[in-house]
Amino acid sequence: MIQNPALLPKVRSDAIMKAANGQPCSLRIASFVGMQCSGPSTVVGCHLPVTGRGVATKPTDLAVAFGCFVCHEIVDGRAQNLREQIIDRYPAAYVTRLLEGLVETHARLVGMGVIT
């Protein structure tokens, strides 16, 4: 039995990643700084900042939430100033949205038959 979560196998699933296309944003963190999500046409599978990530290494595809372009930029740190504003002002709400977005995404994936 593996005790260290970093040593668990990483799931790689094209079906999970492709399922994001056209879905609503599950993260909805852009609203924390007065912005709006950028719409279903920009939604992709966003790997959340959890165990298993590293330099040029993404965590498991089970740690994917459906996120619009704006939310994805914030989560990945490419919109560093927005991310810092959110984490400074609303640290618990930010983490809660990541968790709720992951659970919502998993529910959608089950509903779509992508995961069981």
GIDAVEN-V143253 format. One record per pair of residues at least 6 apart in sequence whose ideal C-beta (glycine too) atoms are under 8 Angstrom apart, sorted by the first residue. I is the first residue (numbers start at 1). J is the second residue. D is the distance in whole Angstrom. If there is no record, write none. Layout:
i: {I/I}
j: {J/J}
d: {D/D}
This chain:
i: {2/5/5/6/6/8/8/9/10/10/10/10/10/11/11/11/12/12/13/13/15/16/16/16/16/16/16/16/17/17/17/17/19/19/19/19/19/20/20/20/20/20/20/21/21/22/22/22/23/23/23/23/24/24/24/24/25/25/25/25/25/25/25/25/26/26/26/26/26/26/26/26/26/27/27/27/27/27/27/27/27/27/27/27/27/28/28/28/28/29/29/29/29/29/29/29/29/30/30/30/30/30/30/30/31/32/32/32/32/32/32/32/33/33/33/35/35/36/37/37/37/38/38/38/39/40/42/42/42/43/43/43/44/44/44/44/45/45/45/45/45/46/46/46/46/46/46/46/46/47/47/47/47/47/47/48/48/48/48/48/48/48/48/49/49/49/50/50/51/52/52/52/52/53/63/64/64/65/65/65/65/65/66/66/66/66/67/67/70/73/73/74/74/74/75/75/77/86/87/106/109/110}
j: {8/51/52/51/52/52/60/60/52/58/59/60/61/60/61/62/60/61/61/114/114/45/61/62/64/109/114/115/44/45/61/64/45/108/109/112/114/43/44/45/64/66/67/43/44/40/41/43/40/43/66/108/37/40/43/66/37/38/40/43/66/67/68/71/65/66/67/100/101/102/104/105/108/37/46/65/66/67/68/71/72/75/97/98/101/37/71/97/101/71/74/75/86/94/97/98/101/36/37/38/68/70/71/74/37/85/86/89/90/93/94/97/82/85/86/70/82/70/68/70/71/68/69/70/68/68/68/69/70/66/67/68/66/67/69/72/61/64/65/66/67/64/65/66/67/71/72/75/76/53/58/59/61/63/64/59/63/64/65/75/98/101/102/59/75/98/59/63/59/58/59/60/63/59/102/102/105/98/101/102/104/105/101/104/105/108/75/101/79/79/82/82/83/86/83/98/83/94/94/115/115/116}
d: {6/5/8/5/6/8/8/8/6/8/7/4/8/5/5/5/8/6/5/8/5/6/5/8/6/6/6/7/8/4/6/7/8/8/6/6/5/5/5/4/8/5/8/7/8/5/7/7/6/5/5/6/8/6/7/7/4/8/8/6/6/6/4/6/5/4/7/8/4/8/4/5/7/8/7/6/7/4/7/4/8/7/6/7/4/6/7/6/7/5/6/7/6/7/5/8/8/6/5/8/7/4/5/7/8/8/5/7/6/7/7/8/5/6/6/6/8/8/4/6/6/4/4/5/6/8/5/4/8/5/7/5/8/7/8/6/7/4/8/7/8/6/5/7/4/7/5/5/7/7/5/5/8/6/6/7/5/7/6/7/5/8/6/8/7/8/5/5/7/8/4/6/7/5/7/8/7/7/4/5/7/4/7/8/5/7/6/7/7/4/8/5/5/7/8/7/6/5/6/7/5/7}
